[in-house]
Amino acid sequence: MMRRHAGTDGFSLLEVLVALAIVAIALTAVVRASGLAADAVVLERERTLAAWVAANALTETLLAEPFPEPGERSGRERMGPVDFRWRLVVQATEDPEIRRLDVRVHVADEEARAAASLSGFANRR
C-alpha cells in the first residue's frame, strides 16, 4: 500500500498563479484578435459601399451627359449607414473623341483617406 504525503494532493499557489497568468494572456490575445476582425469587417463594408457610390456617380454622369465636358463635379451620397462625398474629374485625352472620368469617394468626415476610386471613359460616338 502506498502512503500519501501531506501537501502533495494539489497544486501549489505558485503553480495556480502561473496557470492563471497564461490563461489571462491567451484570453487577451483572443479578445484583441476578435476586435481586429470586427474592425476589418467595418472597413470592408465601408469600402464596398464607397465603391457603389463611385459607380453611381460615374453612371449618373454618363447618363446625364454621354460625352461630358472637362471639369470637376462633386456631391454627397448616403449609402447604408455612411455619408460619403465624391469628386469626379473629367479630363480630355490625346484622342479628342474620348474623355477620361475619375471618381474618388471618401467618408464625409474623413477627407484625407479615399475609401474608393474608379475610372471610366466616355466616347463621343
C-alpha positions in Angstrom: 0.0 0.0 0.0 1.2 3.5 -0.9 1.2 6.3 1.5 0.3 9.8 0.6 2.4 12.6 1.9 0.8 15.7 3.2 1.0 18.7 0.8 1.1 16.7 -2.4 -2.6 16.5 -3.0 -3.0 19.5 -5.3 -1.2 22.4 -7.0 0.8 24.9 -5.1 -0.2 28.6 -5.1 2.7 29.4 -7.4 1.5 26.9 -10.0 -2.0 28.2 -9.9 -0.8 31.8 -10.3 1.4 30.8 -13.3 -1.6 28.9 -14.9 -3.9 32.0 -14.4 -1.3 34.3 -16.0 -1.1 32.0 -19.0 -4.9 31.9 -19.4 -5.1 35.7 -19.0 -2.5 36.2 -21.7 -4.3 33.8 -24.0 -7.7 35.4 -23.4 -6.2 38.9 -24.0 -4.9 37.7 -27.4 -8.3 36.2 -28.3 -10.1 39.4 -27.4 -7.6 41.5 -29.4 -8.0 39.3 -32.5 -11.7 39.5 -32.3 -11.6 43.3 -32.1 -9.3 43.4 -35.1 -11.6 41.1 -37.1 -14.6 43.3 -36.2 -12.7 46.4 -37.4 -11.8 44.7 -40.7 -15.5 43.9 -41.3 -16.5 47.5 -40.8 -13.7 48.7 -43.1 -14.6 46.3 -45.8 -18.3 47.3 -45.6 -17.2 50.9 -45.9 -15.1 50.2 -49.0 -17.8 48.2 -50.6 -20.4 51.0 -50.1 -17.9 53.6 -51.3 -17.3 51.5 -54.5 -21.0 51.6 -55.1 -21.1 55.3 -54.6 -18.3 55.8 -57.1 -20.1 53.5 -59.7 -23.3 55.5 -59.1 -21.6 58.9 -59.6 -19.9 57.7 -62.8 -23.0 56.1 -64.2 -25.3 59.0 -63.4 -22.8 61.4 -65.0 -22.7 59.4 -68.2 -26.5 59.0 -68.3 -26.9 62.8 -67.9 -24.1 63.7 -70.4 -22.9 60.8 -72.6 -19.8 62.9 -73.6 -19.3 65.2 -70.6 -17.3 68.4 -70.8 -13.9 68.5 -69.0 -14.1 69.8 -65.4 -14.9 68.8 -61.9 -18.2 67.7 -60.2 -18.8 66.8 -56.6 -21.6 65.6 -54.4 -22.7 63.8 -51.4 -24.5 60.4 -51.1 -25.7 58.3 -48.2 -25.2 54.6 -48.8 -26.3 52.4 -45.9 -25.4 54.0 -42.6 -22.5 56.1 -44.0 -22.4 59.5 -45.6 -19.9 59.8 -48.5 -18.5 62.7 -50.5 -17.4 62.1 -54.1 -15.4 64.1 -56.6 -15.5 63.4 -60.3 -12.8 64.8 -62.6 -13.5 64.8 -66.4 -10.3 65.1 -68.5 -9.7 65.4 -72.2 -7.4 62.7 -73.6 -5.0 62.6 -76.6 -7.9 61.4 -78.7 -10.5 64.3 -78.9 -13.3 61.7 -79.2 -12.5 60.2 -75.7 -12.8 61.6 -72.2 -11.5 60.1 -69.0 -13.6 60.2 -65.9 -12.0 59.7 -62.5 -14.1 59.4 -59.3 -12.7 59.5 -55.8 -15.0 58.7 -52.8 -14.3 59.3 -49.1 -16.3 59.1 -45.9 -17.8 62.6 -45.4 -15.8 63.4 -42.3 -12.5 61.8 -43.3 -11.5 63.6 -46.5 -7.8 62.7 -46.2 -8.4 59.0 -46.8 -10.1 57.8 -50.0 -12.4 54.9 -49.5 -12.7 54.1 -53.2 -11.7 55.3 -56.6 -13.0 54.4 -60.1 -12.0 55.5 -63.6 -14.1 55.3 -66.8 -14.1 56.6 -70.3 -16.7 58.3 -72.5 -16.8 58.2 -76.3 -18.4 60.8 -78.5 -19.7 58.1 -80.9 
